[in-house]
Amino acid sequence: MGKSSKPGADKLRYVVSRNGSDALNTWYTERRNIYEDYRRLFKDVSGGEPKGPTKGIALYIDSQDTKSHAEGQIGEIYFSKR
């Protein structure tokens, strides 16, 4: 988990779930508590409490900063209260 150092990215935080050392051609199941992630990642902003309803989340691969190649697929996504 961490912040971006890019200009204008003060509202962005990252959670890295997998990296290049994980097995290829394998599906993984991830479970996250998005609220707790938010609290940890944004503790410097209003004590980690959301200011209003969440407007969205982003799921993606980012390899441009490491100047490497990445490929992935995202399957079904479920949200629940617990």
Distance bins in CASP14 RR format, pairs under 12 A and 6 or more apart:
PFRMAT RR
TARGET T0000
AUTHOR 0000-0000-0000
RMODE 2
METHOD distances of the structure
MODEL  1
1 12 0 0 0 0 0 1 0 0 0 0 0
1 13 1 0 0 1 0 0 0 0 0 0 0
1 14 1 0 0 1 0 0 0 0 0 0 0
1 15 1 0 1 0 0 0 0 0 0 0 0
1 16 1 0 0 1 0 0 0 0 0 0 0
1 17 0 0 0 0 0 1 0 0 0 0 0
1 32 0 0 0 0 0 1 0 0 0 0 0
1 36 0 0 0 0 0 1 0 0 0 0 0
1 37 1 0 0 1 0 0 0 0 0 0 0
1 38 0 0 0 0 0 1 0 0 0 0 0
1 39 0 0 0 0 0 1 0 0 0 0 0
1 40 1 0 0 1 0 0 0 0 0 0 0
1 41 1 0 1 0 0 0 0 0 0 0 0
1 42 0 0 0 0 0 1 0 0 0 0 0
1 43 0 0 0 0 0 1 0 0 0 0 0
2 9 0 0 0 0 0 1 0 0 0 0 0
2 12 0 0 0 0 1 0 0 0 0 0 0
2 13 1 0 1 0 0 0 0 0 0 0 0
2 14 1 0 1 0 0 0 0 0 0 0 0
2 15 1 0 0 1 0 0 0 0 0 0 0
2 16 0 0 0 0 1 0 0 0 0 0 0
2 37 0 0 0 0 0 1 0 0 0 0 0
2 40 0 0 0 0 1 0 0 0 0 0 0
2 41 1 0 0 1 0 0 0 0 0 0 0
2 42 0 0 0 0 0 1 0 0 0 0 0
2 43 0 0 0 0 0 1 0 0 0 0 0
2 44 0 0 0 0 0 1 0 0 0 0 0
3 9 1 0 0 1 0 0 0 0 0 0 0
3 10 1 0 0 1 0 0 0 0 0 0 0
3 11 0 0 0 0 1 0 0 0 0 0 0
3 12 1 0 0 1 0 0 0 0 0 0 0
3 13 1 0 1 0 0 0 0 0 0 0 0
3 14 1 0 0 1 0 0 0 0 0 0 0
3 15 0 0 0 0 0 1 0 0 0 0 0
3 40 0 0 0 0 0 1 0 0 0 0 0
3 41 1 0 0 1 0 0 0 0 0 0 0
3 42 0 0 0 0 1 0 0 0 0 0 0
3 43 0 0 0 0 0 1 0 0 0 0 0
3 44 0 0 0 0 1 0 0 0 0 0 0
3 45 0 0 0 0 0 1 0 0 0 0 0
4 10 0 0 0 0 1 0 0 0 0 0 0
4 11 0 0 0 0 1 0 0 0 0 0 0
4 12 1 0 1 0 0 0 0 0 0 0 0
4 13 1 0 0 1 0 0 0 0 0 0 0
4 14 1 0 0 1 0 0 0 0 0 0 0
4 41 0 0 0 0 0 1 0 0 0 0 0
4 62 0 0 0 0 1 0 0 0 0 0 0
4 65 0 0 0 0 1 0 0 0 0 0 0
5 12 0 0 0 0 0 1 0 0 0 0 0
5 14 0 0 0 0 0 1 0 0 0 0 0
5 65 0 0 0 0 1 0 0 0 0 0 0
6 12 1 0 0 1 0 0 0 0 0 0 0
6 14 0 0 0 0 0 1 0 0 0 0 0
6 62 0 0 0 0 0 1 0 0 0 0 0
6 64 0 0 0 0 0 1 0 0 0 0 0
6 65 0 0 0 0 1 0 0 0 0 0 0
9 62 0 0 0 0 0 1 0 0 0 0 0
9 65 0 0 0 0 0 1 0 0 0 0 0
10 42 0 0 0 0 0 1 0 0 0 0 0
10 44 0 0 0 0 1 0 0 0 0 0 0
10 45 0 0 0 0 1 0 0 0 0 0 0
11 38 0 0 0 0 0 1 0 0 0 0 0
11 41 0 0 0 0 0 1 0 0 0 0 0
11 42 0 0 0 0 1 0 0 0 0 0 0
11 44 0 0 0 0 0 1 0 0 0 0 0
11 45 0 0 0 0 1 0 0 0 0 0 0
11 51 0 0 0 0 0 1 0 0 0 0 0
11 55 0 0 0 0 0 1 0 0 0 0 0
11 56 0 0 0 0 0 1 0 0 0 0 0
11 58 0 0 0 0 0 1 0 0 0 0 0
12 41 0 0 0 0 1 0 0 0 0 0 0
12 42 0 0 0 0 0 1 0 0 0 0 0
12 45 0 0 0 0 0 1 0 0 0 0 0
12 57 0 0 0 0 0 1 0 0 0 0 0
12 58 0 0 0 0 1 0 0 0 0 0 0
12 60 0 0 0 0 0 1 0 0 0 0 0
12 62 0 0 0 0 0 1 0 0 0 0 0
13 34 0 0 0 0 0 1 0 0 0 0 0
13 37 0 0 0 0 1 0 0 0 0 0 0
13 38 0 0 0 0 1 0 0 0 0 0 0
13 39 0 0 0 0 0 1 0 0 0 0 0
13 40 0 0 0 0 1 0 0 0 0 0 0
13 41 1 1 0 0 0 0 0 0 0 0 0
13 42 1 0 0 1 0 0 0 0 0 0 0
13 43 0 0 0 0 0 1 0 0 0 0 0
13 44 0 0 0 0 0 1 0 0 0 0 0
13 45 0 0 0 0 1 0 0 0 0 0 0
13 48 0 0 0 0 0 1 0 0 0 0 0
13 57 0 0 0 0 0 1 0 0 0 0 0
13 58 0 0 0 0 0 1 0 0 0 0 0
14 37 0 0 0 0 0 1 0 0 0 0 0
14 41 0 0 0 0 1 0 0 0 0 0 0
14 57 0 0 0 0 0 1 0 0 0 0 0
14 58 0 0 0 0 1 0 0 0 0 0 0
14 59 0 0 0 0 0 1 0 0 0 0 0
14 60 0 0 0 0 0 1 0 0 0 0 0
14 61 0 0 0 0 0 1 0 0 0 0 0
14 62 1 0 0 1 0 0 0 0 0 0 0
14 65 0 0 0 0 0 1 0 0 0 0 0
15 30 0 0 0 0 1 0 0 0 0 0 0
15 32 1 0 0 1 0 0 0 0 0 0 0
15 33 0 0 0 0 0 1 0 0 0 0 0
15 34 0 0 0 0 1 0 0 0 0 0 0
15 36 0 0 0 0 0 1 0 0 0 0 0
15 37 1 0 1 0 0 0 0 0 0 0 0
15 38 0 0 0 0 0 1 0 0 0 0 0
15 40 0 0 0 0 1 0 0 0 0 0 0
15 41 1 0 0 1 0 0 0 0 0 0 0
15 57 0 0 0 0 0 1 0 0 0 0 0
15 58 0 0 0 0 0 1 0 0 0 0 0
15 59 0 0 0 0 0 1 0 0 0 0 0
15 60 0 0 0 0 0 1 0 0 0 0 0
15 62 0 0 0 0 0 1 0 0 0 0 0
16 22 0 0 0 0 0 1 0 0 0 0 0
16 30 0 0 0 0 0 1 0 0 0 0 0
16 32 0 0 0 0 0 1 0 0 0 0 0
16 37 0 0 0 0 0 1 0 0 0 0 0
16 60 0 0 0 0 0 1 0 0 0 0 0
16 61 0 0 0 0 0 1 0 0 0 0 0
16 62 0 0 0 0 1 0 0 0 0 0 0
16 63 0 0 0 0 0 1 0 0 0 0 0
16 66 0 0 0 0 0 1 0 0 0 0 0
16 70 0 0 0 0 0 1 0 0 0 0 0
17 28 1 0 0 1 0 0 0 0 0 0 0
17 29 0 0 0 0 0 1 0 0 0 0 0
17 30 1 0 1 0 0 0 0 0 0 0 0
17 31 0 0 0 0 0 1 0 0 0 0 0
17 32 0 0 0 0 1 0 0 0 0 0 0
17 37 0 0 0 0 0 1 0 0 0 0 0
17 59 0 0 0 0 1 0 0 0 0 0 0
17 60 0 0 0 0 0 1 0 0 0 0 0
17 61 0 0 0 0 0 1 0 0 0 0 0
17 72 0 0 0 0 0 1 0 0 0 0 0
17 74 0 0 0 0 0 1 0 0 0 0 0
18 24 0 0 0 0 0 1 0 0 0 0 0
18 26 0 0 0 0 1 0 0 0 0 0 0
18 27 0 0 0 0 0 1 0 0 0 0 0
18 28 1 0 0 1 0 0 0 0 0 0 0
18 29 0 0 0 0 0 1 0 0 0 0 0
18 30 0 0 0 0 1 0 0 0 0 0 0
18 59 0 0 0 0 0 1 0 0 0 0 0
18 61 0 0 0 0 1 0 0 0 0 0 0
18 70 0 0 0 0 1 0 0 0 0 0 0
18 72 0 0 0 0 1 0 0 0 0 0 0
18 73 0 0 0 0 0 1 0 0 0 0 0
18 74 0 0 0 0 0 1 0 0 0 0 0
19 28 0 0 0 0 0 1 0 0 0 0 0
19 61 0 0 0 0 0 1 0 0 0 0 0
19 62 0 0 0 0 0 1 0 0 0 0 0
19 63 0 0 0 0 0 1 0 0 0 0 0
19 66 0 0 0 0 0 1 0 0 0 0 0
19 68 0 0 0 0 0 1 0 0 0 0 0
19 70 0 0 0 0 1 0 0 0 0 0 0
20 26 0 0 0 0 0 1 0 0 0 0 0
20 61 0 0 0 0 0 1 0 0 0 0 0
20 63 0 0 0 0 1 0 0 0 0 0 0
20 66 0 0 0 0 1 0 0 0 0 0 0
20 68 0 0 0 0 1 0 0 0 0 0 0
20 69 0 0 0 0 0 1 0 0 0 0 0
20 70 0 0 0 0 1 0 0 0 0 0 0
20 71 0 0 0 0 0 1 0 0 0 0 0
20 72 0 0 0 0 0 1 0 0 0 0 0
22 28 1 0 0 1 0 0 0 0 0 0 0
22 30 0 0 0 0 0 1 0 0 0 0 0
22 70 0 0 0 0 0 1 0 0 0 0 0
22 72 0 0 0 0 0 1 0 0 0 0 0
24 70 0 0 0 0 0 1 0 0 0 0 0
24 71 0 0 0 0 1 0 0 0 0 0 0
24 72 0 0 0 0 0 1 0 0 0 0 0
24 73 0 0 0 0 0 1 0 0 0 0 0
25 71 0 0 0 0 0 1 0 0 0 0 0
25 72 0 0 0 0 0 1 0 0 0 0 0
25 73 0 0 0 0 0 1 0 0 0 0 0
26 72 0 0 0 0 0 1 0 0 0 0 0
26 73 0 0 0 0 0 1 0 0 0 0 0
27 72 0 0 0 0 0 1 0 0 0 0 0
27 73 0 0 0 0 1 0 0 0 0 0 0
27 74 0 0 0 0 0 1 0 0 0 0 0
27 75 0 0 0 0 1 0 0 0 0 0 0
27 76 0 0 0 0 0 1 0 0 0 0 0
28 72 0 0 0 0 0 1 0 0 0 0 0
28 73 0 0 0 0 0 1 0 0 0 0 0
28 74 0 0 0 0 0 1 0 0 0 0 0
28 75 0 0 0 0 0 1 0 0 0 0 0
29 75 0 0 0 0 0 1 0 0 0 0 0
29 76 0 0 0 0 0 1 0 0 0 0 0
29 77 0 0 0 0 0 1 0 0 0 0 0
29 78 0 0 0 0 0 1 0 0 0 0 0
30 37 0 0 0 0 0 1 0 0 0 0 0
30 59 0 0 0 0 1 0 0 0 0 0 0
30 74 0 0 0 0 0 1 0 0 0 0 0
30 75 0 0 0 0 0 1 0 0 0 0 0
30 76 0 0 0 0 0 1 0 0 0 0 0
30 77 0 0 0 0 1 0 0 0 0 0 0
30 78 0 0 0 0 0 1 0 0 0 0 0
31 37 0 0 0 0 0 1 0 0 0 0 0
31 77 0 0 0 0 0 1 0 0 0 0 0
31 78 0 0 0 0 1 0 0 0 0 0 0
31 79 0 0 0 0 0 1 0 0 0 0 0
31 80 0 0 0 0 0 1 0 0 0 0 0
31 82 0 0 0 0 0 1 0 0 0 0 0
32 38 0 0 0 0 0 1 0 0 0 0 0
32 40 0 0 0 0 0 1 0 0 0 0 0
32 41 0 0 0 0 0 1 0 0 0 0 0
32 57 0 0 0 0 1 0 0 0 0 0 0
32 59 0 0 0 0 0 1 0 0 0 0 0
32 77 0 0 0 0 0 1 0 0 0 0 0
32 78 0 0 0 0 0 1 0 0 0 0 0
32 79 0 0 0 0 0 1 0 0 0 0 0
32 80 0 0 0 0 0 1 0 0 0 0 0
32 82 0 0 0 0 0 1 0 0 0 0 0
33 39 0 0 0 0 1 0 0 0 0 0 0
33 40 0 0 0 0 1 0 0 0 0 0 0
33 41 0 0 0 0 0 1 0 0 0 0 0
33 79 0 0 0 0 0 1 0 0 0 0 0
33 80 0 0 0 0 0 1 0 0 0 0 0
33 81 0 0 0 0 0 1 0 0 0 0 0
33 82 0 0 0 0 1 0 0 0 0 0 0
34 40 0 0 0 0 0 1 0 0 0 0 0
34 41 0 0 0 0 0 1 0 0 0 0 0
34 42 0 0 0 0 0 1 0 0 0 0 0
34 50 0 0 0 0 0 1 0 0 0 0 0
34 54 1 0 0 1 0 0 0 0 0 0 0
34 56 0 0 0 0 1 0 0 0 0 0 0
34 57 1 0 0 1 0 0 0 0 0 0 0
34 58 0 0 0 0 0 1 0 0 0 0 0
34 59 0 0 0 0 0 1 0 0 0 0 0
34 77 0 0 0 0 0 1 0 0 0 0 0
34 78 0 0 0 0 0 1 0 0 0 0 0
34 79 1 0 0 1 0 0 0 0 0 0 0
34 80 0 0 0 0 0 1 0 0 0 0 0
34 81 0 0 0 0 0 1 0 0 0 0 0
34 82 0 0 0 0 0 1 0 0 0 0 0
35 41 0 0 0 0 0 1 0 0 0 0 0
35 42 0 0 0 0 0 1 0 0 0 0 0
35 48 0 0 0 0 1 0 0 0 0 0 0
35 49 0 0 0 0 1 0 0 0 0 0 0
35 50 0 0 0 0 1 0 0 0 0 0 0
35 54 0 0 0 0 1 0 0 0 0 0 0
35 57 0 0 0 0 0 1 0 0 0 0 0
35 79 0 0 0 0 0 1 0 0 0 0 0
35 80 0 0 0 0 0 1 0 0 0 0 0
35 81 0 0 0 0 1 0 0 0 0 0 0
35 82 0 0 0 0 0 1 0 0 0 0 0
36 42 0 0 0 0 0 1 0 0 0 0 0
36 43 0 0 0 0 0 1 0 0 0 0 0
36 48 0 0 0 0 0 1 0 0 0 0 0
36 49 0 0 0 0 0 1 0 0 0 0 0
36 50 0 0 0 0 0 1 0 0 0 0 0
36 82 0 0 0 0 0 1 0 0 0 0 0
37 43 0 0 0 0 0 1 0 0 0 0 0
37 48 0 0 0 0 0 1 0 0 0 0 0
37 50 0 0 0 0 0 1 0 0 0 0 0
37 54 0 0 0 0 0 1 0 0 0 0 0
37 57 0 0 0 0 1 0 0 0 0 0 0
38 45 0 0 0 0 1 0 0 0 0 0 0
38 46 0 0 0 0 0 1 0 0 0 0 0
38 47 0 0 0 0 0 1 0 0 0 0 0
38 48 1 0 0 1 0 0 0 0 0 0 0
38 49 0 0 0 0 1 0 0 0 0 0 0
38 50 1 0 0 1 0 0 0 0 0 0 0
38 51 0 0 0 0 0 1 0 0 0 0 0
38 52 0 0 0 0 0 1 0 0 0 0 0
38 54 1 0 0 1 0 0 0 0 0 0 0
38 56 0 0 0 0 0 1 0 0 0 0 0
38 57 0 0 0 0 1 0 0 0 0 0 0
39 45 0 0 0 0 0 1 0 0 0 0 0
39 46 0 0 0 0 0 1 0 0 0 0 0
39 47 1 0 0 1 0 0 0 0 0 0 0
39 48 1 0 1 0 0 0 0 0 0 0 0
39 49 1 0 0 1 0 0 0 0 0 0 0
39 50 0 0 0 0 1 0 0 0 0 0 0
40 47 0 0 0 0 0 1 0 0 0 0 0
40 48 0 0 0 0 1 0 0 0 0 0 0
41 47 0 0 0 0 0 1 0 0 0 0 0
41 48 0 0 0 0 1 0 0 0 0 0 0
41 50 0 0 0 0 0 1 0 0 0 0 0
41 57 0 0 0 0 0 1 0 0 0 0 0
42 48 1 0 1 0 0 0 0 0 0 0 0
42 49 0 0 0 0 1 0 0 0 0 0 0
42 50 0 0 0 0 1 0 0 0 0 0 0
42 51 0 0 0 0 1 0 0 0 0 0 0
42 54 0 0 0 0 0 1 0 0 0 0 0
43 49 0 0 0 0 1 0 0 0 0 0 0
45 51 0 0 0 0 1 0 0 0 0 0 0
46 52 0 0 0 0 0 1 0 0 0 0 0
50 56 0 0 0 0 0 1 0 0 0 0 0
54 79 0 0 0 0 0 1 0 0 0 0 0
56 77 0 0 0 0 0 1 0 0 0 0 0
56 79 0 0 0 0 0 1 0 0 0 0 0
57 74 0 0 0 0 0 1 0 0 0 0 0
57 77 0 0 0 0 1 0 0 0 0 0 0
57 79 0 0 0 0 1 0 0 0 0 0 0
58 74 0 0 0 0 0 1 0 0 0 0 0
58 77 0 0 0 0 0 1 0 0 0 0 0
59 72 0 0 0 0 0 1 0 0 0 0 0
59 73 0 0 0 0 0 1 0 0 0 0 0
59 74 1 0 1 0 0 0 0 0 0 0 0
59 75 0 0 0 0 1 0 0 0 0 0 0
59 76 0 0 0 0 0 1 0 0 0 0 0
59 77 1 0 0 1 0 0 0 0 0 0 0
60 70 0 0 0 0 1 0 0 0 0 0 0
60 71 0 0 0 0 0 1 0 0 0 0 0
60 72 0 0 0 0 1 0 0 0 0 0 0
60 73 0 0 0 0 0 1 0 0 0 0 0
60 74 0 0 0 0 1 0 0 0 0 0 0
61 68 0 0 0 0 0 1 0 0 0 0 0
61 69 0 0 0 0 1 0 0 0 0 0 0
61 70 1 0 1 0 0 0 0 0 0 0 0
61 71 1 0 0 1 0 0 0 0 0 0 0
61 72 1 0 1 0 0 0 0 0 0 0 0
61 73 0 0 0 0 1 0 0 0 0 0 0
61 74 0 0 0 0 1 0 0 0 0 0 0
62 68 0 0 0 0 0 1 0 0 0 0 0
62 69 0 0 0 0 0 1 0 0 0 0 0
62 70 1 0 0 1 0 0 0 0 0 0 0
62 72 0 0 0 0 0 1 0 0 0 0 0
63 69 1 0 0 1 0 0 0 0 0 0 0
63 70 1 1 0 0 0 0 0 0 0 0 0
63 71 0 0 0 0 1 0 0 0 0 0 0
63 72 0 0 0 0 0 1 0 0 0 0 0
64 70 0 0 0 0 1 0 0 0 0 0 0
END
